[in-house]
Amino acid sequence: MDLFFLRDCLSRALEHRRTLFLFGGFFLAGVLLGMCFVKTQAVYGYHLDLCESYLVKVCFSEKNIFGIFLERFFGFLLLGALLLAAGLHFAALILPPAVLLYRSYTLGGSIIIFCSVYGVTGILVLFALYLPVHLAIDALLIGATTLSCARAPKFRFTRQDFCVLGADLLALALAIAAVCLVECVLLLAVFRPIGATF
């Protein structure tokens, strides 16, 4: 394994460009579905609750910023770890598409809700924070899914295979931490001052 495990992890994901593009297209289709069906009565309330929860618990929360960082980081890391672990066996590869479909579908619906319900504040939250962070995390999750799909046919439960899996998890954790750190900086610089005026 390359000493620079971050570069090694990225290069192995990029070796499977077709899989990356396939899951990227799948994700985009989920976003479009979410945008199309958000107005249905059964779904609208769910998306509205998600957006309200994001505004209250993240954007304009009175919680300590470090607490928000840890909560978001460990939540995303758990999701990423599950996707990486799906590469241990073919049968588990049903999990990544389900996770990506859920995330993309709720993203599509949330885009509509932020723009149509919350007005200027919603648009600011959407484009300055929610959308960039969501897409950055989703790109990392698609990369983790690609690594899992490549790993499943040849995983042999050897020490070397587990070392590579551990290096992938560490690389993913560092990337997620970087995204969460940027999110917290934006919260402190932009959204905490706005929240204080309400």
N, C-alpha and C positions, 0 to 999 in steps of 0.2 A: 504494500500500500504506500502511496506517495506520502512523504512527510507532511506536505502541505495538504491536509485532508480536505480542506474547503475546496481547493482547486480540483482535487481528485474527485470529490463528490459531484461538483458541477460538470466536469468533463464526462463522467460516466452517464449523467442525466442527458447531456447534449448528444451523446452517441446514439440515443434513441429518439431522434427528432420526430419520427413518424408517430411514436406513442405520445410525445409531448403535444404535437399538433392535434392528434385525435382527441385527447382529453381537453385541450384548449377549445376545440370546436364543440365538444360535448358541454363544456362549461358555458360557452356563449349561447348555445341552444337553451340551456336552463335559465339563463338570464332573460332571454326573450320570452320564454314561457311564463316566467314570473311577472314580467311586465304586461303580458297579454291577459293573464287570469287574475290579476290583483283586484280587479273591480268586482269579482264574484263575491256574493255575500258571505260564503263560508270562509273565504281566504282573507278578505279585507281586514277584518278585526284582528286576525293573527299578525299580519304585517304591521298594522297600526300599533299593536302591543310591542312588537320588536323595536320599532322606531322610538316609541315612547320610553322603553326601557334603556335604549342606547343613550338618549338625551339625558335621562335622569341619572343613570348609573355611571356614565362615562363623561359626557360633554360638560354637564353642569352639576356634577356631583360635588358634594362638600367633603367627600372622602379624601384621605391623604393620597397624594399623587403616586407615592411609592406603592401603596396598597392597590391602586388601580393597575399600575405596571405589573405587579406580581399576579394579580387575578387574571389579567389579559394574557400574560406570558404563559402561565401554567395551563390555562384553558386551550390556547393555540398549540402548545407543546404536546399536550395529551392527544389532541386530534392528529397532529403530525406523527406522533409515536405510533398511534393505531394504524395509520396508513402505511408507515414503514414496516410495522409488524405483519401487515397483510401479505408481505412478500415471503413469509415463511412457508406458505402453502398455497397451492392453486385455489383451493376452496375459499380462502379468505379474501381473494381478489374481488369478491362481490362487494366488499365494504367500501373501497375507494370511490367507485362510481356513485354509490348511494350518498356518501358524504358530499361529494362535489355537486351532485344534483341538488341536494338540500341547500347547500351554501349559495349556489348560483340562482336557484329559484327564489330564495328569500332576498338575495341581492337585487334581483330584477324588481320584485314587489316593493322593496324598501326605497329604491330610486324614485318610483312613482309617488309613494307616500310622502317622502321628504319634500318633493317639489310641489305636490298638490295640497297637502295639509298644512305644512309648517311655513310656507311662504319663503321670505328672504332668509330667515334664520335656517330653515331646512335646507335651502340651496347652499348656504355657506357651510353648514355642517357636512352636507353631502360631498361637495367638491374639495373642501379644504381638509377634511379628516376622514369621514366614513369611507368614501370610495377609494382613495389612495391606499389606506391601510387594508381594507378588505381585499383589494386586488393584489397587493403585495403578499399578503398571507396566502391568498388563493394560488398565486404563482408558485409559492414555496410548497403548498400542498400538492399541486399538480406535479412538481418536480419529485416529491416524495412518492407519489403514485407511480410515476414513471420508473423510479428506482425499484419499487416493489414488483412491478410487472416484469422487469428485467431480472430480478433476483429469484422469483418464484420457481422457474424451471431448473435452476442449478443450485438451489440452497441445499446443503448437505449436513447442517447442524454440526459443523466442525468449528474449532476455535477460530480459525482464520475468517470463516464466514460471519461469525458473531462479532469479530473485531471490526470487520467492514461495516456491519450493521450499526455497531456502536459509534463508529466514526461518522456515519451518515446522520445518526441521531444528534451527535454533538454539533455537526455542521448546521443541521436544521435548527437546533436550539440557539446557536449564535445568531443565525439569520433572523429568527423570530424575535430574539431579544433586541436586535437592532431596529426592527420595525416598531416594536412596542416602545422603545426609547424615543424614536422620532414622534410617535403618537403622543407620548407624555410631554415632550417639548412643545408640540403644537397646542396641547391642552393648556399648558402653563402660559404660553405666549399669547394665545388668541382667545381661547374659550373660557378660561377662568375669569379674565377681566370682563368679558361680555356677560357671563353668568352673574357677576357681582352687581351689574346694573339693573338686573330684573328684580 
